[in-house]
Amino acid sequence: MLEKVHPGVEAFLKQSPIKMIIGGQQVASVSGKTFPAINSSDGSTLAQIYSGEVEDVNRAVEAARKAADGKWATMAPAERERILRRFAALIEEHGEELAQLESLDNGKPIHHTRFIDAKASAGNMHHWAGAPSRVQGETTPVSIPDLFVYTRREPVGVIAIIIPWNYPLIHFTQKAGPALACGNAVILKPASVTSLAALRLGELGLEAGLPEGALNIITGPGRLVGEALSSHPHIDKVQITGSTEVGKQIIRNSAVNIKRITLELGSKAPNCIFEDADLEKAVPGAFNAAFGHTGQSCVAGCRLFVQRPVYDAVLNGLLDMAAKVRIGNAMDLETVMGPVVDPAQFNTITSYIKDGIDSGATLKFGGERLSPPAVPEGGYYLPPTIFTNVADDAKISKEEIFGPVVNVYAFDTEEELVQRANATTYGLAAGLWTTNAARVHRVAHQIKAGVVWVNTYDMFSANVPFGGFKQSGYGRDNSKTVIDAVTEVKAVWVSTKP
């Protein structure tokens, strides 16, 4: 049975066409153009959203510049904290609305958005609301007489944040939270296929009392708006979660004024089960790592390495779970796997499945679109898709698919596993399943990834850094390291000579 749509969600969608946020106001695009927000579960139109263009980016930059050079940046830390705490409280208060908007928009099951995404986004903002009073410089003893030297941290200025469609609530708060806490002005660009939750968060930010221009939200086509943001000479920093190719273009565009950049990009995460692993935990852990949010996750455990003595047991366990998993409408509380976000992503995923078959890999389960009445009409549903006998150099072994596809590989030795796990251009995340404590540390230290989960997977916290090695990007979300990324350090030398 489908969950009843929250009255707050109904009221929000009735604003259609839904406006952008620029300079503390909800505004239409200059062109007046709109685009539809589509329910991923059934293909219906939820609302129309105004579509921004270069002129709208320019308006947002002008508003953000005023905030970055004025009241918001110079506000007393306690006052900034008060506004951000109010923002966090409103996110918490409206958590059910936000959860439903995300589920309707991108097809993530409501049990996930309700109990993880909405709560995590409120938690992120609560965490960063306490940061303004903790942004500190330091004193430095220098070996030159009669001088007192100290550093101070000052806001970078205007920060453009570009977020993807798979976790809009969490990405919004984990990126905008520290940027705002340090006195920066933010221009946030949500993915065009999932803009609703971000726009509702923007409304809550205004209600919380964020001053004009501190938080701006521009909706519209990613290529046009993203290009305008990343190449704008009056934007000081760009932070993005997206594909590696988009990240490379952002780097090129940033040269216009040597922007600061933080990039979280592609992934092909190895998830590794050793023969001594507790399979009662490892098998469902591996299944969820691969197929959570229908595999549409930057950290999806899509390369599953299994030590040969337990290979058959693990594979059979995955196949059994795949045959039983509940697939359906994201608003059904019993749904475990929802739809693929849109037709374009569905076509991308199925083209990779075809490549896998053509490469000689064995398709053990799934691979074809599900049809009504097994799933709702109008959505793009794929079952868990499991490949074996996949060559390490096959396209599906090397490229990010971003869908419910996992390759299961056998390995024999620890040394072999480390070499094959690291044989990728990416390095965002990895998983290890073993009961050998010495192996935990030995292998975790050798895996080239920004996060390694051991006997668990896909765990995050606002005070733990997250980001990638190699072509998975540079810079980090979360933790105190983010303060370095959204502030500039200024050294001040003061003569104390009489």
HELIX and SHEET records of a PDB file:
HELIX    1   1 PRO A    7  LEU A   13  1                                   7    
HELIX    2   2 VAL A   54  ALA A   68  1                                  15    
HELIX    3   3 LYS A   71  THR A   74  1                                   4    
HELIX    4   4 PRO A   77  GLU A   93  1                                  17    
HELIX    5   5 GLY A   95  ASN A  106  1                                  12    
HELIX    6   6 ILE A  110  HIS A  112  1                                   3    
HELIX    7   7 THR A  113  ASP A  117  3                                   5    
HELIX    8   8 ALA A  118  ALA A  129  1                                  12    
HELIX    9   9 PRO A  132  ARG A  134  5                                   3    
HELIX   10  10 PRO A  168  ALA A  181  1                                  14    
HELIX   11  11 LEU A  196  ALA A  208  1                                  13    
HELIX   12  12 GLY A  222  SER A  230  1                                   9    
HELIX   13  13 THR A  244  SER A  254  1                                  11    
HELIX   14  14 LEU A  279  PHE A  291  1                                  13    
HELIX   15  15 GLY A  292  GLY A  295  5                                   4    
HELIX   16  16 ARG A  308  VAL A  310  5                                   3    
HELIX   17  17 TYR A  311  LYS A  324  1                                  14    
HELIX   18  18 PRO A  343  ASP A  358  1                                  16    
HELIX   19  19 LYS A  395  LYS A  398  1                                   4    
HELIX   20  20 GLU A  414  ALA A  421  1                                   8    
HELIX   21  21 ALA A  437  GLN A  446  1                                  10    
HELIX   22  22 THR A  481  ALA A  485  1                                   5    
SHEET    1   A 2 MET A  20  ILE A  22  0                                        
SHEET    2   A 2 GLN A  25  VAL A  27 -1                                        
SHEET    1   B 2 THR A  34  ILE A  38  0                                        
SHEET    2   B 2 THR A  45  TYR A  50 -1                                        
SHEET    1   C 2 LEU A 147  PRO A 155  0                                        
SHEET    2   C 2 THR A 487  SER A 495 -1                                        
SHEET    1   D 6 LEU A 215  ILE A 217  0                                        
SHEET    2   D 6 ALA A 185  LYS A 189  1                                        
SHEET    3   D 6 VAL A 158  ILE A 162  1                                        
SHEET    4   D 6 LYS A 237  THR A 241  1                                        
SHEET    5   D 6 ARG A 260  GLU A 264  1                                        
SHEET    6   D 6 GLY A 473  TYR A 474 -1                                        
SHEET    1   E 7 THR A 362  PHE A 365  0                                        
SHEET    2   E 7 THR A 385  THR A 388 -1                                        
SHEET    3   E 7 VAL A 405  PHE A 411  1                                        
SHEET    4   E 7 ARG A 303  GLN A 307  1                                        
SHEET    5   E 7 PRO A 270  ILE A 273  1                                        
SHEET    6   E 7 ALA A 429  TRP A 433  1                                        
SHEET    7   E 7 VAL A 451  VAL A 454  1                                        
SHEET    1   F 2 TYR A 426  GLY A 427  0                                        
SHEET    2   F 2 PHE A 469  LYS A 470 -1                                        
END                                                                             
